[in-house]
Amino acid sequence: MATYLLLLIIAASAFSTLNADISIDCGSSESYSSDDYSIGWVGDDLYIQHGESVELQSSKAIYQPMATLRIFTDRKKNCYNIDSEKGSKVLVRAYFFYGNYDGKSSPPKFDLHFDGNHWITVETSADQLVYYEAIYVTKTDTISVCVAQTFPNMFPFISAIEVRDLDSKMYGYSDSNRALMLRRRVAYGTKAIVRSTDDFYDRIWVPAVNGDDFTVLTSDETFIEVSLDDSPPRALFQNAFATDSTSTSIQLGTNLPTTKVPVYMNIYYSEASVLDSTQKRSLQLLVDGKVNSKPFIPVYGTAGEFTLYNLTANSDTTFSLAASPDSTLPPLINALEVFTVSDELTDGTNSDDVEGLASLQDEFDVLKDWGGDPCLPSPYSWDWINCTSGSTPRVTALYLGSFGLSGVLPDFSSMTSLEIIDLHNNSLIGSIPEFLGTLPNLKQLNLAGNDLSGTIPSSISKNKKLKLTVTDNPNLCVSGKSCKTASVDTSGSGGSSSSGGRKKSKLPVILGTTIPIFVLVWVIGGVCAVLHHKRKSAAIAAGNVGQTGGANKPSGNPQAAQMQMAANNMAQNVINDFIMNVHEQQSAPEPVYNDDQQNHLEEGN
């Protein structure tokens, strides 16, 4: 028995590792299991750090995942990024429960996006849970779910997100480059919601309301065979709605929008009883009163499905299930799914730019919380970039001035459409990367107010088309015959002072005068000491001569006098040399840069 349990645990663990299903309780930091449908929920800490977490206060019982939400009061859009496998078919569901969290009794409206595509304009309710669902094939290894403010003073929020992996054969008549947007999923004859405990893919099947217009049929078969590619749960086929006569049809509610859109519809059915030789149940779909399908016959104990696609419709279009002319029994239905078909899904921002932006995010923590597609959908790009228009946009500008960046610039040379790079007033260190000078479209590069060091690469200094700003980088040197700190104006516009507020450094001048003067004083002191020593030696020599007798002559030794004179001359020459050196250093002109450098170095902003 113990071995059997161990195998079950290992199998469950392997399944959970391979299955990328996730249920995120937005605004919560807890992980727990919901008793309602045995769903494991996790907090959103690992998926987003921006926005404000809010816990609802209500006297009514609230489904636990809806008891918290996350609200966003800034940025064009805010996104959750969820790992997935590129090319996998997924179901993504987003929940919104307002619950009057702000006490204003004013449920907001805002946009919902996925993977750079516009999803829908969310219209929240004062006291009703609203959710939206999309089924599609992923184009990258990340799923993004984003909310964006579209109306003044209406801040977007989100309560929960769920992602479910689907079998690749499911919803096989849909275009893999388009998404199916759920409008209605209903189970006829059931008394409760059917989902995870019965549906392996955790679709939500809502019980249909019977206004006493239909007869509820219960299948005599306890085990229904389901071998359909769309894998509807077996529980759907235990009950069905049927009309009372063959002349009465079943009107299908679709919840379609007022504008005409492409439609994808699944109708599920199964015969509830064993029929005798005189009975026959045959169905056909009518659209606006006209037959739109061949007859299809429910089979006892077996699930059947009819799929409608390649049709446009709106809320005025009528869909009905009727008995075909040779049917002796009225129509029945077990379940219904209605989708609209999206426009063609975007491939997203150019992959080279996405790669470059990812390098920046990997290097700088402050950028890691920006998610979703960088440029799409327009105009909801990241706040600090500019993008071209089109289905596969390019990033043309990085506006990261005063962004709190700290560290070394990574390689983002793949972003070849960049025209403007503004990185001023950060804490960037290290040398200026060579690749910045090789970006073919770069026109402006602002690196002012950082802690960059080394020399400016020749690929930049020789680029006459590039406007470069490097002021207020104390350790940065301009390449050339001499090295000059970049805190001195290196503008190509003529030499006005740096607007960065930093004064010119006088340290070189101070050191250039102080050190020679110090040496000069030291030399003079040394010469004086030598002279004093020589005089003392000469006096001693003269004293010795007088004691031994001799002619009446001037005191002193001729050799000592010559030495004294030589020392005097040497001291005078040393002093003159040092005075000339100091004078030359103080009057030396500022270094002159060649024309190439002056053409592209600009004043700091």
Summary of the structure (lengths in Angstrom):
residues: 605
radius of gyration: 41.6
end to end distance: 75.3
largest distance: 169.3
contacts: 1815
relative contact order: 0.08
helix: 21%
strand: 29%
